[in-house]
Amino acid sequence: MYNLTVRVPAQENTYQIIIGQDAIAELKNILNSLQSIDNTVVLYDENVNEYAKKVKEIAVSKEMIPVTPGEHSKTIEETKRISQVLLKTGMNRNSLLINVGGGMLTDLAGFVASIYMRGIRCIHVPTTLLGMVDAAIGGKTGVDLGDAKNMIGHYHHPSAVIEDIDFLETLPSKQLQEGIVEVIKVASMLDNKFFSFLEDNIEKILNRDAEELEQCIRRAVGLKVSVIEKDERDSSSRLFLNFGHTVGHALEAASSFTISHGEAVAIGMVAEMKITNSPEIERVQNLLEKTGVSTVIPKEFSTETLIKLMGNDKKNISTDIRMTVPRILGEGEIRDFDPSTLNVR
């Protein structure tokens, strides 16, 4: 079992990320270490109902709240529905929300925890690789505002994160691929040696070799934590973790979220490297394509549509569109562009 401590300087707070096989067994110890919990509720993605029941038994939770899978559940309306159930259940400021699911669920549940009674504690139990290496780490929460992704949100760190890699044994291949895309993104921007490790071991990781997969998660999470501890609020180095997201979020919105986050980010990474003439595009694109994801913008989405949606990106300064890309592998840079000069293809 691997235990990583996250330090949040602005809040003078720390929390644990536990990674390993049967990591969920640590939930009881975590609950015992938290003070003054008088009620717990499990919020879960309907796709992981049986696993959520196991979490409920360990936590002796009063209530389970299901959420329909998919980005269309990340709304203010769903936030209101969940909050009403929490109120009826008697959840108060000393209560705890345990969130079981992938990245969408973690974003939504974290947001609910951040605003219900002005903030209650939560524990994230991500059940997808994407959730483990991205959404559950770092305190970002949010819901969508129409086609503007994560436009309403807050920073709210969990009390703990439990990453049980046993769950990845039955994860659909497509979701595994999407999680690996996120890992490639992190390595591209922050660690060239990790990128080389991925190039050398991509087949083992895709085949779910437990040792290589766990090492992959540990290194990706460790890199993200090192960035968050220095820049919690996206003012400098944390922006590097948005590589691929400027074009990617626009593509998700243009497709009405029929293109998944992982797929969109893979396409966005390559598109953004083309725009910035990054010298590392060949290695990044080759590694992405080995995962089985597409790296080409579908023809039905026009440049004009995507650029308009890119204008909603939270990183943007004034009217410029901001992107973060690897200058060289393992070293990111921030670039700003006049939208009238852009060609995303």
ZAMARGU-4260 file (C-alpha; in steps of 0.2 Angstrom, whole numbers, plus 5000, padded with zeros to 4 digits):
<rodrens>
0) 5000/5000/5000 | 5006/5017/4995 | 5002/5032/5006 | 5005/5050/5000 | 5002/5066/5010
5) 4995/5081/5001 | 4999/5098/5010 | 4988/5113/5006 | 4997/5128/5012 | 4983/5140/5010
10) 4972/5130/5021 | 4986/5124/5033 | 4979/5107/5029 | 4984/5089/5025 | 4976/5074/5018
15) 4981/5056/5013 | 4980/5048/4996 | 4980/5029/4998 | 4985/5019/4982 | 4986/5000/4981
20) 4977/4983/4979 | 4962/4982/4991 | 4965/5000/4997 | 4946/5001/5001 | 4950/4991/5017
25) 4959/5007/5024 | 4942/5016/5024 | 4938/5011/5042 | 4955/5018/5048 | 4952/5034/5039
30) 4935/5036/5046 | 4941/5032/5064 | 4955/5046/5062 | 4942/5059/5057 | 4934/5068/5072
35) 4916/5072/5075 | 4907/5063/5061 | 4889/5061/5065 | 4882/5055/5049 | 4889/5048/5032
40) 4881/5047/5015 | 4888/5038/5000 | 4885/5047/4983 | 4889/5035/4969 | 4889/5033/4950
45) 4875/5020/4946 | 4888/5010/4936 | 4897/5005/4952 | 4882/5001/4962 | 4889/4985/4970
50) 4906/4993/4974 | 4896/5007/4982 | 4886/4995/4993 | 4903/4988/5000 | 4908/5006/5004
55) 4892/5009/5013 | 4894/4994/5023 | 4912/4999/5029 | 4906/5016/5033 | 4889/5011/5041
60) 4881/5025/5030 | 4864/5030/5032 | 4860/5034/5014 | 4865/5030/4996 | 4862/5043/4983
65) 4864/5037/4965 | 4869/5048/4950 | 4866/5044/4932 | 4882/5041/4923 | 4888/5054/4910
70) 4893/5073/4909 | 4874/5078/4907 | 4873/5074/4926 | 4885/5088/4930 | 4873/5102/4932
75) 4866/5114/4945 | 4849/5105/4944 | 4858/5089/4950 | 4867/5098/4963 | 4851/5104/4970
80) 4843/5087/4969 | 4857/5079/4979 | 4858/5094/4992 | 4839/5091/4995 | 4842/5073/4999
85) 4856/5077/5010 | 4845/5089/5020 | 4831/5076/5021 | 4844/5064/5028 | 4849/5076/5042
90) 4867/5079/5035 | 4875/5094/5044 | 4892/5102/5045 | 4899/5087/5055 | 4893/5075/5042
95) 4904/5066/5028 | 4900/5063/5010 | 4909/5048/5002 | 4910/5049/4983 | 4911/5033/4973
100) 4914/5035/4954 | 4924/5042/4940 | 4929/5060/4936 | 4911/5066/4932 | 4905/5060/4949
105) 4920/5067/4958 | 4918/5084/4951 | 4900/5085/4955 | 4901/5077/4972 | 4916/5088/4977
110) 4905/5103/4972 | 4891/5098/4982 | 4902/5095/4997 | 4910/5113/4994 | 4893/5122/4995
115) 4881/5112/5006 | 4880/5121/5022 | 4895/5131/5016 | 4906/5116/5016 | 4906/5098/5023
120) 4920/5085/5023 | 4921/5072/5009 | 4931/5057/5004 | 4934/5052/4986 | 4934/5034/4981
125) 4938/5036/4962 | 4934/5020/4952 | 4942/5025/4935 | 4960/5028/4930 | 4955/5045/4925
130) 4947/5049/4942 | 4962/5042/4951 | 4976/5052/4942 | 4966/5068/4939 | 4948/5072/4945
135) 4950/5066/4963 | 4967/5075/4966 | 4969/5093/4969 | 4952/5100/4976 | 4945/5107/4959
140) 4926/5104/4959 | 4913/5110/4947 | 4897/5108/4936 | 4894/5113/4918 | 4884/5129/4913
145) 4876/5123/4896 | 4891/5120/4885 | 4903/5129/4896 | 4912/5115/4905 | 4916/5117/4924
150) 4911/5135/4923 | 4903/5135/4941 | 4914/5128/4954 | 4925/5129/4969 | 4941/5123/4977
155) 4937/5110/4990 | 4950/5097/4995 | 4944/5080/5002 | 4948/5073/5019 | 4956/5058/5010
160) 4957/5049/4993 | 4956/5030/4992 | 4963/5023/4975 | 4959/5004/4975 | 4968/4998/4959
165) 4959/4981/4960 | 4944/4990/4953 | 4954/4993/4937 | 4954/4975/4933 | 4936/4976/4926
170) 4937/4994/4920 | 4931/4995/4902 | 4945/4996/4890 | 4939/5013/4883 | 4940/5020/4901
175) 4957/5013/4904 | 4963/5021/4888 | 4956/5038/4893 | 4965/5037/4910 | 4981/5033/4901
180) 4979/5049/4890 | 4979/5059/4906 | 4995/5051/4913 | 5003/5054/4896 | 4998/5073/4898
185) 5006/5074/4915 | 5022/5066/4909 | 5023/5076/4894 | 5022/5092/4904 | 5032/5088/4920
190) 5044/5073/4918 | 5053/5067/4903 | 5059/5051/4912 | 5041/5046/4916 | 5037/5049/4898
195) 5051/5037/4893 | 5044/5025/4905 | 5027/5025/4897 | 5034/5023/4880 | 5044/5008/4886
200) 5029/5000/4896 | 5013/5006/4887 | 5009/4988/4882 | 5010/4981/4900 | 5000/4996/4906
205) 4986/4993/4893 | 4986/4974/4898 | 4984/4979/4916 | 5000/4973/4923 | 4997/4976/4941
210) 5015/4982/4945 | 5017/4993/4930 | 4999/5000/4932 | 5002/5004/4951 | 5019/5013/4947
215) 5010/5023/4933 | 4997/5029/4945 | 5009/5033/4959 | 5021/5043/4948 | 5006/5053/4940
220) 4998/5057/4956 | 5015/5061/4964 | 5018/5074/4950 | 5001/5082/4951 | 5003/5083/4970
225) 5020/5092/4969 | 5012/5105/4957 | 4996/5107/4968 | 5006/5110/4984 | 5015/5125/4975
230) 5001/5132/4965 | 4983/5127/4972 | 4974/5140/4962 | 4980/5139/4944 | 4990/5155/4944
235) 5007/5147/4937 | 5013/5129/4936 | 4996/5121/4939 | 4991/5128/4922 | 5003/5115/4914
240) 4990/5102/4919 | 4978/5110/4907 | 4988/5104/4892 | 4975/5098/4879 | 4961/5105/4888
245) 4958/5121/4878 | 4954/5112/4862 | 4948/5097/4872 | 4934/5106/4882 | 4928/5115/4866
250) 4927/5098/4857 | 4917/5090/4871 | 4905/5105/4871 | 4903/5105/4852 | 4899/5086/4852
255) 4886/5089/4866 | 4898/5078/4877 | 4896/5063/4865 | 4915/5064/4864 | 4922/5059/4881
260) 4934/5069/4891 | 4949/5057/4888 | 4946/5056/4870 | 4944/5075/4868 | 4960/5079/4878
265) 4970/5067/4867 | 4964/5076/4852 | 4967/5093/4860 | 4985/5088/4865 | 4990/5085/4847
270) 4980/5100/4840 | 4988/5112/4853 | 5005/5105/4849 | 5002/5108/4830 | 4996/5126/4834
275) 5012/5130/4844 | 5024/5120/4832 | 5030/5110/4847 | 5045/5099/4842 | 5039/5085/4853
280) 5023/5082/4843 | 5028/5066/4835 | 5033/5057/4851 | 5017/5062/4860 | 5006/5058/4846
285) 5014/5041/4843 | 5012/5037/4862 | 4994/5042/4862 | 4990/5032/4846 | 4997/5017/4855
290) 4983/5018/4868 | 4970/5016/4854 | 4963/5034/4855 | 4960/5045/4840 | 4971/5061/4839
295) 4961/5069/4824 | 4948/5082/4826 | 4932/5075/4818 | 4927/5083/4801 | 4910/5088/4807
300) 4917/5101/4819 | 4922/5117/4811 | 4937/5128/4816 | 4925/5143/4819 | 4914/5133/4831
305) 4929/5126/4841 | 4937/5143/4842 | 4921/5151/4848 | 4920/5138/4862 | 4938/5140/4866
310) 4934/5158/4871 | 4925/5151/4886 | 4941/5143/4893 | 4944/5149/4911 | 4963/5151/4907
315) 4960/5165/4895 | 4967/5182/4897 | 4957/5196/4890 | 4952/5191/4872 | 4967/5180/4869
320) 4966/5161/4870 | 4978/5153/4881 | 4986/5136/4879 | 4999/5126/4889 | 5010/5114/4879
325) 5027/5105/4882 | 5041/5116/4875 | 5052/5100/4877 | 5046/5084/4885 | 5045/5087/4904
330) 5045/5106/4903 | 5029/5116/4899 | 5026/5133/4893 | 5011/5145/4892 | 5006/5153/4875
335) 4993/5166/4871 | 4985/5168/4854 | 4974/5180/4845 | 4959/5169/4841 | 4958/5177/4823
340) 4975/5169/4820 | 4971/5151/4825 | 4969/5136/4815 | 4965/5121/4825 | 4967/5108/4811
</rodrens>
